[in-house]
Amino acid sequence: MEGPITKTYKISRTFNAPSDFVFGWCTDYREDDYKMTKSTARRQFLDRTKDRVIWIVRYKEGKRKVEGVRAVWLKPPSSWHFDTCGDGREVGDYTLSKLGRGRTRLDMVFQVTYDDPGAVESSAEWTKRANYNWSVYAKFLEKDYRESKQKISS
């Protein structure tokens, strides 16, 4: 029998917002974040400190109810680490880079371990889905940043 297969996926996203805002926005994990991507997954937070956030995620795969744990270790001001347990094995590292003119690049590297070789996503499939989600997040992040600047100037 073949053992688990681990694949590494990488994506980047550039935001029209400074890195401190991007870090805060990306790591403020909330129960209603699912609304941005119209996800069916729901979160129940277990722990939130200045160093980490831990929650249970619940969703359905077909008719089967699935539950897993998510943990994020915060490394302000420019990185964080993501880990899953229970419903799959995925780890991710997020790193911010200042680009100047108030722009920030987020580089993400994920390692996903698959038990079923038939479930392995190609880099193209995984990247397409991830880029779609991050394009949605970017829209909300940049809107929130513009609104925060307007509040300051008012």
C-alpha positions as CSV (number, residue, x, y, z in Angstrom):
1,M,0.0,0.0,0.0
2,E,1.2,3.4,-0.9
3,G,1.8,5.9,2.0
4,P,0.5,9.4,2.3
5,I,1.4,11.9,-0.4
6,T,2.4,15.5,0.6
7,K,2.3,18.3,-1.9
8,T,3.6,21.8,-1.6
9,Y,1.5,24.7,-3.0
10,K,2.6,28.3,-3.2
11,I,0.6,31.5,-4.0
12,S,1.1,35.2,-3.5
13,R,-1.3,38.1,-3.3
14,T,-0.6,41.9,-3.4
15,F,-2.8,44.3,-1.5
16,N,-3.2,48.0,-1.7
17,A,-2.8,48.5,2.0
18,P,0.2,48.8,4.4
19,S,1.6,45.6,6.0
20,D,0.4,46.4,9.6
21,F,-3.2,46.7,8.3
22,V,-2.8,43.5,6.2
23,F,-1.4,41.6,9.2
24,G,-4.2,42.7,11.5
25,W,-6.9,42.1,9.0
26,C,-5.7,38.6,8.0
27,T,-5.2,37.4,11.5
28,D,-8.4,38.8,13.2
29,Y,-10.2,35.4,12.6
30,R,-13.9,35.9,13.2
31,E,-16.9,33.6,13.2
32,D,-18.5,35.4,10.2
33,D,-15.5,35.2,7.9
34,Y,-17.2,32.4,6.0
35,K,-19.6,35.0,4.5
36,M,-16.9,36.5,2.4
37,T,-16.5,33.3,0.3
38,K,-20.0,32.0,0.9
39,S,-18.5,28.9,2.6
40,T,-20.6,26.5,4.5
41,A,-17.9,26.0,7.2
42,R,-18.6,27.4,10.7
43,R,-16.1,28.2,13.4
44,Q,-16.2,27.8,17.1
45,F,-13.3,29.5,18.9
46,L,-11.5,27.7,21.7
47,D,-8.6,30.0,22.5
48,R,-7.4,33.4,21.4
49,T,-4.2,35.0,22.8
50,K,-1.7,37.5,21.4
51,D,0.3,34.5,20.2
52,R,-2.2,32.1,18.8
53,V,-5.8,31.4,17.7
54,I,-7.4,28.0,17.9
55,W,-10.9,27.0,16.7
56,I,-13.0,24.1,15.6
57,V,-14.3,24.1,12.1
58,R,-17.5,22.2,11.1
59,Y,-18.7,21.6,7.6
60,K,-20.3,19.0,5.3
61,E,-18.7,16.8,2.6
62,G,-21.7,15.5,0.8
63,K,-24.0,14.2,3.5
64,R,-21.1,13.5,6.0
65,K,-20.5,16.0,8.8
66,V,-16.9,16.9,9.2
67,E,-15.1,18.5,12.1
68,G,-11.5,19.6,12.5
69,V,-9.2,21.9,14.5
70,R,-7.4,24.9,13.3
71,A,-4.4,26.5,15.0
72,V,-2.6,29.7,14.0
73,W,0.6,30.9,15.6
74,L,1.0,34.7,15.2
75,K,4.4,36.1,14.6
76,P,3.8,39.9,14.4
77,P,4.4,42.0,12.5
78,S,4.9,40.0,9.4
79,S,4.1,36.3,9.5
80,W,2.0,33.6,10.9
81,H,1.8,29.8,10.8
82,F,-1.4,27.7,10.2
83,D,-2.0,24.0,11.1
84,T,-4.9,21.6,10.9
85,C,-5.9,18.5,12.7
86,G,-8.8,16.0,12.5
87,D,-10.2,16.6,9.0
88,G,-7.0,16.5,7.0
89,R,-3.4,17.5,7.3
90,E,-2.4,21.0,6.0
91,V,0.2,23.4,7.3
92,G,0.7,26.9,5.9
93,D,3.2,29.7,6.3
94,Y,2.3,33.3,5.6
95,T,4.9,36.0,5.1
96,L,4.3,39.7,4.4
97,S,6.6,42.0,2.5
98,K,6.4,45.8,2.3
99,L,6.4,46.9,-1.4
100,G,6.3,50.6,-0.9
101,R,3.6,53.1,-1.7
102,G,1.4,51.5,0.9
103,R,1.4,48.1,-0.9
104,T,2.0,44.7,0.7
105,R,2.7,41.3,-0.7
106,L,1.5,38.1,1.1
107,D,3.5,35.0,0.2
108,M,1.9,31.7,1.2
109,V,3.3,28.2,1.2
110,F,1.1,25.2,2.1
111,Q,2.0,21.6,2.6
112,V,-1.1,19.3,2.2
113,T,-0.9,15.6,3.0
114,Y,-3.3,13.3,1.2
115,D,-4.0,9.7,2.4
116,D,-5.8,8.9,-0.8
117,P,-3.7,9.3,-4.0
118,G,-7.0,9.9,-5.9
119,A,-7.7,13.0,-3.8
120,V,-4.4,14.8,-4.6
121,E,-5.1,18.2,-6.2
122,S,-2.9,19.3,-9.1
123,S,-1.0,22.5,-8.5
124,A,-3.2,24.2,-11.1
125,E,-6.5,23.0,-9.4
126,W,-5.3,24.0,-5.9
127,T,-3.9,27.3,-7.1
128,K,-7.0,28.3,-9.0
129,R,-9.2,27.7,-5.9
130,A,-6.8,29.5,-3.6
131,N,-6.3,32.4,-5.9
132,Y,-10.1,32.8,-6.2
133,N,-10.5,32.9,-2.4
134,W,-7.7,35.3,-1.9
135,S,-9.1,37.6,-4.7
136,V,-12.3,37.7,-2.7
137,Y,-10.4,38.4,0.6
138,A,-8.4,41.2,-1.2
139,K,-11.5,42.9,-2.2
140,F,-12.8,43.0,1.4
141,L,-9.4,43.9,2.9
142,E,-8.9,46.8,0.5
143,K,-12.4,48.0,1.1
144,D,-11.9,47.9,4.8
145,Y,-8.6,49.7,4.5
146,R,-10.2,52.5,2.4
147,E,-13.0,52.9,4.9
148,S,-10.5,53.0,7.8
149,K,-8.6,55.9,6.0
150,Q,-11.9,57.8,5.5
151,K,-12.7,57.5,9.2
152,I,-9.4,58.9,10.1
153,S,-9.7,61.9,7.7
154,S,-13.2,62.7,8.8
